[in-house]
Amino acid sequence: MNAKHIRNIAIIAHVDHGKTTLVDCLLEQAGTFRENQQVEERAMDSMDLEREKGITIKAKNTAVKWTNPNDGIDYTINIVDTPGHADFGAEVERVMKMVDGVLLLTDAVGGPQAQTRWVLRKALDAGLKTICVINKIDRDTSRPDWVHDKVLELFLDLEADDDQFNAPFLYASAKMGFADRAVDGPRENMNDLFETIVERIPPPMVEDGPFRMLVSNIDWDDYVGRMAIGRILSGTIEQGQNVVALRKDGRKQKVKITKMKTFSGLATDDVSSAVAGDIVGLAGFDDVDIGDTLSANDDAEPLPFVELDPATVQMEFSVNNGPLAGKDGKKVTSRQIRERLIRETQSNISISVEDTDKGTTFLVNARGAMQIAVLVETMRREGFEVLC
């Protein structure tokens, strides 16, 4: 694949401004779903808690194939759907190294909210190209002109440069399936948005040299275990090739790539090779973490990782020693609880765990109360019983 025909973008917004619905619409109109196949609402929200709460908790990758009707060129648009709640902000921070631009989605009624400011600041600080999408303009109470001015004020407050300030605006309804360059556009499809992505977002920058990739996400495959996901910065990678994992603590581990996959709609495709600029998942690791660098050479320089905001809350997790201990869960020992918390830190880099002198108590540092609540509920559904 030619890197010039790849676009890597993230969708950022405040909670409930329509990110996941927009991704559903892009997938459908790009032909990702087969004819007569029922399109599942909020298809990217794969976790039960995401569907129940109506929010995105984990950043997820997908991709659409779009053919430009003007020149007939086939483009691959890799899309990262990110959370809108600040408690899950690390999911936004770490994907900034994986993309070259963002779609800033804003509600046409409420306009920019507190977390709109937060996620936009992260994108501007990373120097990413921005496309502004004012969503839900089909509502009777929508005020797109007012929201347009408020978004520009937000750009000024965040000291955006001239190029960022002059970002194109589109007016959309993800629910109705259209995005237009003008408020009074034809309201037929998402073609204007696809065209704007190709025009505005640059192709991924690639470097000369052997294979290097920064691990920006971790996935799990039932057959091969942990998979490292990231954008290839340079070179090519093939299945069966030996690479070196440069760990954040300075260790170097040689591994053999046993499986490779790229993203396509809601599924993944097994591939035998991949080139610089594309986002891929690689397997073959006994242990790999977000922020590690994968390289063809063991003398390569590790790639810099994004600086994360610090934790804001701390909660004590311990073995349940109350009178009803063992009634709700099967995993009740301190060893089981500690192993589960440590496993959480490997894929959720904004959470850290500290041991205490008590031995049966652990301190969990997180970004907010909702992040803690999601962790506790997830553990409960997995059969753990803890006292918080």
Sequence and secondary structure as in RCSB ss.txt:
>XXXX:A:sequence
MNAKHIRNIAIIAHVDHGKTTLVDCLLEQAGTFRENQQVEERAMDSMDLEREKGITIKAKNTAVKWTNPNDGIDY
TINIVDTPGHADFGAEVERVMKMVDGVLLLTDAVGGPQAQTRWVLRKALDAGLKTICVINKIDRDTSRPDWVHDK
VLELFLDLEADDDQFNAPFLYASAKMGFADRAVDGPRENMNDLFETIVERIPPPMVEDGPFRMLVSNIDWDDYVG
RMAIGRILSGTIEQGQNVVALRKDGRKQKVKITKMKTFSGLATDDVSSAVAGDIVGLAGFDDVDIGDTLSANDDA
EPLPFVELDPATVQMEFSVNNGPLAGKDGKKVTSRQIRERLIRETQSNISISVEDTDKGTTFLVNARGAMQIAVL
VETMRREGFEVLC
>XXXX:A:secstr
  GGGEEEEEEEESTTSSHHHHHHHHHHHTT S TT    TTTT  SHHHHHHTS  S EEEEEEEE TTT  EE
EEEEEE   SGGGHHHHHHHTTT SEEEEEEETTT S HHHHHHHHHHHHTT EEEEEEE TTSTT  HHHHHHH
HHHHHHHTT  HHHHT  EEEEETTTTEEESSTTS    SHHHHHHHHHHS     BSSS EEE  EEEEETTTE
EEEEEEEEESEEETT EEEEE TTS EEEEE  EEEEEETTEEEE SEEETT EEEEE  SS  TT EEESSTTS
            EEEEEEE  STTTTSS SB SHHHHHHHHHHHHHH TT EEEE TTSSEEEEEES HHHHHHH
HHHHHHTTB EE 
